[in-house]
Amino acid sequence: MARYEGLQGLRVRVAERVAWVTIDHPPINLFDLALFLDLGRLVPLLEEDPDVQVIVFQSADPDFFIAHADVNWILTLPERKPEPLTEIGPFLALLERLRCMSKVSIGAIAGIARGGGSEFLLSLDMRFAARTRTRLGQPEVALGIIPGGGGTQRLARLVGRARALEIVLACGDVDAEEAAAMGYVNRVLDDDALMPFVRALAERIAAMPPEAVRLAKEAVDCALPPVAPGLLAEGDRFNASVALPDARGRMREFLARGGQTREVELQLGALVRDLKG
């Protein structure tokens, strides 16, 4: 469709009131500035499209959904802690706009999503995971920083305080079975059953009256405590962590030892455990 032309790392197809958004940003679907700008263009287009009621995000890469946020990008942030935030930053604002739109968003996960990739998925309305191919995680603390895209806030709401701390502080991967058991994802499905299930669900929701869908989503959100104060608090603490000297050393070591290369990212746990800063 002409509306969605010109995106570099995203492909969009609309059918039966469902927008199928495929993340195709080699080599590992890194959440870098280019992908951020693509999503910044896409979200308003989806909001305004009268032919879309449900959005499904999937990946063209068999191993990576979104690897994580670009560490080089994070290293460009101020080395001194800025003044306390009065509004959330652009990254979080984009994810919040996606979460709050009247359309329904679904993640069909068949690959790795860590850090900012996990936080992107946490901003969606629903997440479904392929049994053998899904790995999720928040490894930021191993790099001397903390999740800064809403991960601490959304995980605590989904899985509870203790599980959220386990995920954030252990910095390990969570497989699909574990993720479903703790509420990180809605459910786990056999690899070949993932897309048929998501397609049937998306098309069913897309056939519902749009205003009823919007009101139902708003009503469910009213059952939860407001997230905005927590996002501001997380943002302040993320900025403080990025300014730490140890964080700079750990992030640079991560990159020097092969972070953000496909080979290392597929087996990231060993590198994360060995970082010294």
C-alpha positions in Angstrom: 0.0 0.0 0.0 1.2 3.5 -0.9 0.5 4.7 2.7 3.3 2.4 4.0 5.9 2.8 1.3 9.4 4.2 2.1 10.0 2.3 5.4 13.5 0.9 5.4 13.3 -1.9 8.0 9.6 -2.6 8.1 7.2 -4.3 5.6 3.5 -3.7 6.0 0.6 -5.7 4.4 -3.1 -5.0 5.2 -5.8 -7.6 4.8 -9.1 -8.3 6.5 -8.6 -5.1 8.7 -5.3 -6.6 10.0 -2.0 -4.8 9.4 0.8 -7.4 9.2 4.1 -5.6 10.1 7.2 -7.6 9.4 10.5 -6.4 11.0 13.2 -6.8 8.4 16.3 -4.9 9.5 19.4 -7.0 9.0 21.7 -8.3 10.4 19.9 -8.9 13.7 16.9 -6.5 13.8 18.8 -4.2 16.1 16.6 -1.5 17.6 18.8 1.4 16.3 18.0 4.9 15.3 16.9 3.8 11.8 14.4 1.3 13.2 13.2 3.8 15.7 12.6 6.4 13.0 10.7 3.8 10.9 8.4 3.0 13.8 8.0 6.7 14.5 6.6 7.0 11.0 4.6 3.8 11.1 2.6 4.3 14.4 0.8 7.5 13.3 0.0 5.9 9.9 -1.5 2.9 11.6 -3.5 5.1 14.0 -5.0 7.0 11.1 -5.7 4.0 8.8 -9.5 3.4 8.8 -8.9 -0.1 7.3 -6.8 -1.3 10.2 -8.2 -2.5 13.6 -5.5 -5.0 14.6 -1.7 -4.8 14.1 0.5 -7.9 14.2 4.2 -7.6 14.5 6.4 -10.4 13.3 10.0 -10.9 12.2 11.6 -11.8 8.9 14.6 -13.2 10.7 14.3 -16.8 11.9 16.5 -16.1 15.0 15.8 -12.5 16.1 12.6 -10.7 16.7 14.4 -7.5 17.8 17.8 -8.2 19.3 17.9 -5.2 21.7 18.5 -1.4 21.6 21.7 -0.3 19.9 24.4 0.1 22.5 26.3 2.6 20.3 23.1 4.7 20.5 23.0 4.5 24.2 26.7 5.5 24.4 25.7 8.8 22.8 23.6 9.8 25.8 24.9 12.3 28.3 27.7 11.2 30.6 26.3 13.4 33.3 23.0 12.7 34.9 20.5 15.4 33.6 17.9 17.2 35.7 14.9 15.1 36.8 12.5 14.3 33.9 9.2 16.2 33.6 8.1 14.1 30.6 9.1 10.7 29.2 11.7 10.6 26.5 11.1 9.9 22.7 11.8 6.1 22.9 9.3 5.6 25.7 6.8 8.1 24.2 6.7 6.0 21.0 6.1 2.8 22.9 3.4 4.5 25.0 1.7 5.8 21.8 1.7 2.3 20.4 0.3 0.9 23.7 -2.4 3.5 24.0 -3.8 3.6 20.5 -7.3 2.5 19.9 -6.1 -0.4 17.6 -5.1 -3.8 19.1 -1.5 -4.8 18.9 -0.1 -8.3 18.9 3.4 -9.7 18.9 4.0 -13.0 17.2 7.4 -14.0 18.6 9.6 -16.6 17.0 13.1 -15.5 17.9 15.2 -13.5 20.4 13.9 -10.3 21.9 16.1 -8.8 24.6 16.4 -5.3 26.2 14.6 -2.8 24.0 13.2 -5.6 21.9 11.6 -7.1 25.0 10.3 -3.7 26.0 8.8 -3.2 22.5 6.9 -6.4 23.0 5.8 -5.4 26.5 4.2 -2.3 25.1 1.9 -4.4 22.8 -1.5 -5.5 24.0 -0.8 -9.3 23.6 2.3 -11.5 23.0 2.3 -15.1 21.7 5.5 -17.2 21.6 6.8 -20.0 19.4 7.8 -22.9 21.7 11.3 -23.7 20.6 12.4 -20.4 19.0 11.5 -17.7 21.6 14.0 -16.2 24.0 13.2 -13.0 26.0 15.3 -11.0 28.5 16.4 -7.8 30.0 20.2 -8.0 30.2 20.9 -4.3 30.8 22.2 -4.5 34.4 25.1 -6.7 33.2 26.1 -3.7 31.0 26.0 -1.4 34.1 22.6 0.2 33.1 19.0 -0.6 33.7 16.0 -1.1 31.4 15.0 2.3 30.1 12.1 1.5 27.8 9.5 0.6 30.4 10.8 -2.8 31.1 10.8 -2.5 34.9 7.3 -1.0 35.0 5.6 -3.4 32.5 7.3 -6.5 33.8 6.3 -5.8 37.4 2.7 -5.4 36.3 2.7 -8.6 34.3 4.8 -11.0 36.3 4.9 -9.5 39.8 7.8 -7.8 41.7 9.8 -10.9 42.5 9.7 -12.3 39.0 10.5 -8.9 37.5 13.6 -8.6 39.8 14.7 -12.1 38.8 14.5 -11.2 35.1 16.1 -7.8 35.4 18.9 -8.7 37.8 19.8 -12.2 36.6 20.2 -10.9 33.0 19.5 -14.3 31.6 17.2 -15.5 28.8 13.6 -16.6 29.5 12.3 -19.3 27.2 8.8 -19.5 25.9 7.5 -22.0 28.4 8.9 -20.0 31.3 7.5 -16.8 29.8 4.0 -18.2 29.5 4.1 -19.6 33.0 4.9 -16.3 34.6 2.7 -14.1 32.3 5.6 -12.5 30.3 3.6 -13.7 27.2 0.0 -14.7 26.8 0.7 -18.3 25.8 3.2 -20.5 24.1 2.4 -22.4 20.9 4.1 -25.0 18.8 6.3 -23.3 16.2 4.1 -24.3 13.3 0.9 -23.4 15.2 2.0 -19.8 16.2 1.0 -18.0 13.0 -2.3 -19.8 12.4 -3.4 -19.1 16.0 -2.4 -15.4 15.8 -4.0 -15.0 12.4 -7.3 -16.5 13.6 -7.3 -14.3 16.7 -6.3 -11.1 14.8 -9.0 -11.6 12.2 -11.6 -12.4 14.9 -10.9 -9.2 16.8 -10.7 -7.2 13.5 -14.3 -8.3 12.7 -15.6 -6.8 16.0 -17.2 -3.3 16.2 -14.4 -0.8 16.4 -15.9 1.4 19.1 -16.6 -1.6 21.3 -13.0 -2.8 20.9 -11.7 0.7 21.8 -14.0 1.0 24.8 -13.1 -2.5 26.0 -9.4 -1.7 25.8 -9.8 1.5 27.7 -11.9 -0.2 30.4 -9.3 -2.9 31.0 -6.5 -0.2 31.3 -8.6 1.5 33.9 -8.2 -1.6 36.1 -4.5 -1.0 36.4 -2.6 1.7 38.3 -1.3 4.6 36.1 2.0 3.8 34.5 3.2 7.3 33.8 4.7 8.1 37.2 6.6 4.8 37.1 7.9 5.5 33.6 9.3 8.9 34.7 10.9 7.3 37.7 12.5 4.6 35.6 13.7 7.2 33.1 15.5 9.1 35.8 17.2 6.0 37.1 18.1 4.9 33.6 19.7 8.3 32.9 21.6 7.9 36.2 22.8 4.5 35.3 24.0 5.6 31.8 26.1 8.3 33.4 28.0 5.8 35.6 31.7 5.3 34.7 31.3 1.5 35.1 28.4 1.5 32.7 30.5 3.2 29.9 33.3 0.6 30.4 30.9 -2.3 30.3 29.1 -1.2 27.2 32.3 -0.6 25.4 33.6 -4.0 26.4 30.4 -5.6 25.3 30.9 -4.1 21.8 34.6 -4.9 21.7 33.9 -8.5 22.5 31.4 -9.0 19.7 28.2 -7.7 21.1 25.7 -6.8 18.3 27.2 -9.4 16.0 25.0 -12.3 15.0 27.3 -15.1 16.2 27.7 -13.6 19.7 24.1 -12.5 20.1 22.9 -16.0 19.5 24.8 -17.1 22.6 24.8 -13.8 24.6 24.7 -15.4 28.0 28.4 -16.3 28.1 29.5 -12.8 27.2 27.1 -11.1 29.7 28.4 -13.3 32.5 32.0 -12.4 31.8 31.8 -8.6 31.5 34.1 -6.8 33.8 33.7 -3.1 33.0 
